[in-house]
Amino acid sequence: MDISHRASSIRQALAAKSDDKAKGAVRKFIPSSQYVYGVRLPLLNQIAKEHRDGGFELAEALWKSGAFEEKLLAAKLLGSSCKKDPDRALTLAKKFAAQISDWAVCDPRLSLNSSVLA
C-alpha cells in the first residue's frame, strides 16, 4: 500500500474511532489544536504499532495534515524509525519542531530527541 493510501486509511480509522468526550477533553486542555478527531491514546498507540513500517514517509504525510492525532502519530512513527537513519530523523524532527504549537505534540518530540542522541 502506498503512503497516500496508508495515510487515508489511518484517517478513516481515526474518524471511525472518534469519541466526543475525548475530543472535548483535548479541546479543553489544548485549545490551540486546529483539528481534533477525539481518539484516545491507547487507540493511537495501536494505530502507530500497526503502521510502524510506514517510516519517515508516512510520518511526514501525517504531520502535514495538521490534525492533532495525526501529528501525534507522526511523532510516534518518527520515534520508531529514528534508529534506521538518525540523520534523517533529526532533519525531520527539526522540521516538525518548528511547527509545534502545543505541549501535547511536543512531549513525544522530546522523547524522540533523547532516543536519537543516545
C-alpha positions in Angstrom: 0.0 0.0 0.0 1.5 3.4 -0.9 1.9 6.2 1.5 -1.2 8.3 0.4 -3.4 5.2 0.7 -1.9 4.4 4.1 -2.5 7.9 5.4 -6.0 7.8 4.0 -6.6 4.5 5.8 -5.3 5.9 9.0 -7.6 9.0 8.7 -10.6 6.7 8.2 -9.6 4.7 11.3 -9.3 7.9 13.3 -12.7 9.2 12.1 -14.3 5.8 13.0 -12.7 5.7 16.5 -13.6 9.3 17.3 -15.1 10.0 20.7 -16.9 13.2 21.5 -15.8 13.1 25.2 -12.2 12.7 24.2 -12.5 15.4 21.6 -13.9 17.7 24.3 -11.0 16.9 26.7 -8.4 17.7 24.0 -10.1 21.0 23.2 -10.3 21.9 26.9 -6.6 21.2 27.7 -5.1 22.0 24.3 -7.2 24.8 22.8 -4.5 25.6 20.2 -5.2 22.3 18.4 -6.7 23.1 15.0 -8.4 19.8 14.1 -9.1 17.1 16.6 -10.6 13.7 15.9 -11.1 12.8 19.6 -9.2 9.4 19.6 -7.9 8.1 22.9 -4.2 7.5 23.3 -4.4 3.6 23.6 -6.1 3.5 20.2 -3.4 5.9 18.8 -0.7 3.6 20.1 -2.4 0.7 18.5 -2.6 2.5 15.1 1.1 3.5 15.4 2.1 -0.1 16.0 0.1 -1.3 13.0 1.8 1.3 10.7 5.3 1.3 12.2 6.8 0.1 8.9 5.5 3.3 7.2 8.6 5.0 8.5 9.6 8.6 7.6 7.4 9.0 4.6 4.2 8.1 6.5 5.3 10.3 9.4 5.8 13.3 7.0 2.4 12.7 5.3 0.6 12.6 8.6 2.4 15.6 10.0 1.4 17.7 7.0 -2.3 17.3 7.8 -2.2 19.5 10.9 -4.7 17.3 12.8 -3.7 16.8 16.4 -3.9 12.9 16.4 -2.1 12.7 13.0 0.8 14.8 14.4 1.0 12.5 17.5 1.1 9.5 15.2 3.8 11.2 13.1 5.9 11.8 16.2 5.4 8.2 17.3 6.3 6.8 13.8 9.4 9.1 13.6 10.5 7.8 17.0 10.1 4.2 16.0 12.1 4.9 12.8 14.9 7.0 14.2 17.5 4.3 14.6 17.2 3.3 10.9 18.5 6.7 9.8 19.4 9.1 12.7 20.4 11.9 10.4 17.1 11.8 8.5 15.2 11.5 11.8 17.0 14.6 13.2 16.2 16.6 10.0 12.5 15.7 10.2 12.5 16.4 14.0 13.9 19.9 13.4 11.3 20.5 10.6 8.5 19.3 12.8 9.7 21.2 15.9 9.4 24.5 14.0 5.7 23.7 13.7 4.9 22.5 17.2 2.2 24.7 18.7 1.3 22.9 22.0 2.8 20.8 24.8 1.0 17.6 23.9 2.7 17.3 20.5 6.0 18.5 22.0 6.0 15.7 24.6 6.7 12.8 22.1 9.2 15.0 20.3 11.3 15.3 23.5 11.4 11.5 23.9 12.4 11.1 20.3 15.3 13.6 20.6 16.7 11.7 23.6 16.4 8.3 21.8 18.1 9.6 18.7 21.0 11.1 20.6 21.5 8.0 22.8 
